[in-house]
């Protein structure tokens, strides 16, 4: 089925250039072109649009205003920002309603690849009601004390990038949002940034200030009201899983980039739990009631009641945000019982890092404990190799903080 893509720019020459550049995509895409935000919304009121690519600086309704309206009225539409201006204020305004940033002029292969990967990620979530809720996500929630600490550091006369990076790394929501921004093509970096601390140093304090201060909605963490849900515990587990994944990757002699992918995927593998807790609270209550009552696995009950798991929900948003396909697939597959036939990769490593953390650190008498399946063990070389990885993790001395 052909996808429908809407391009919005107030400069006719830009739109004409996009038409010429993307002519080879006519068999796969139906392309619409609008020269203002108002015209774009009028077109969207008449037909479904899979993705919108909007310029940031336009008279009347600018890009952030347009994308915010699209997010509200057409949540299933993927939202891209296209800009030739490195304007920090505009970045701060647009980070909430934007899934990805692209530079102008944009390379054809880069544009096509970004759109195709983002639209493919949407296929991970078949439940439309959940998809619409997740597609409206502006930011992931952040613990109030973390937000207070980082705003206090930013308010200093000479804020420390290292201290800011360390604070960001303490929180899943803030880390995910900063990694989303720094790894976008907007900044044109030659490789993906793996650690939140690196991201802060690369972006610089001014950009971080603009972004963080635009995320004041983070203080809404209190909306997650289930007493049995603990974001600090979830984040500690995620930090340890990321550290274990990186340790296993190094133990296996994988490249630096592959180790980075494993680390990011491990760090964010349970992001879908946070998304579901924040935006599908009633569904989560039913899921965890069943998990506790019958000592079942969370992912199993999610699949039964929602038609998908938190793994796919998290991968969906990361795919929309343009994180590497290896990271998206690793997050999506971290509970899969069956191995893939493409050799050891980030998905295998995160799968076993998650199991190792549950085996070594995390115990909950109400939840069924996951163990490696014979098929997954055979795919990595048997129980002996899993035991090697366990020992490598223990030698690293990973404790409650994932260090």
Secondary structure, DSSP 8 states (H G I E B T S, - for coil): --EEEEEE-S-HHHHHHHHHHTGGGTTTEEEEEESSHHHHHHHHHHS--SEEEEES--SSS-HHHHHHHHHHH-TTSEEEEEES---HHHHHHHTTT-SEEEESS--HHHHHHHHHHHHHHHTT---HHHHHHHHT--S----HHHHHHHHHHHTSTT--HHHHHHHHTT-HHHHHHHHHHHTSGGG--SS---SHHHHHHHH-HHHHHHHHHTTGGGGGGGG---TT--HHHHHHHHHHHHHHHHHHHHHTT--HHHHHHHHHHHHHTTHHHHHHHHH-HHHHHHHHHHHHHHT--HHHHHHHHHSS-HHHHHHHHHHHTT--HHHHHHHHTTT-SS--SS-S-HHHHHHHHHHHHHHHT---TTS------HHHHHHHT-HHHHHHHHHHHHHTT--TT--
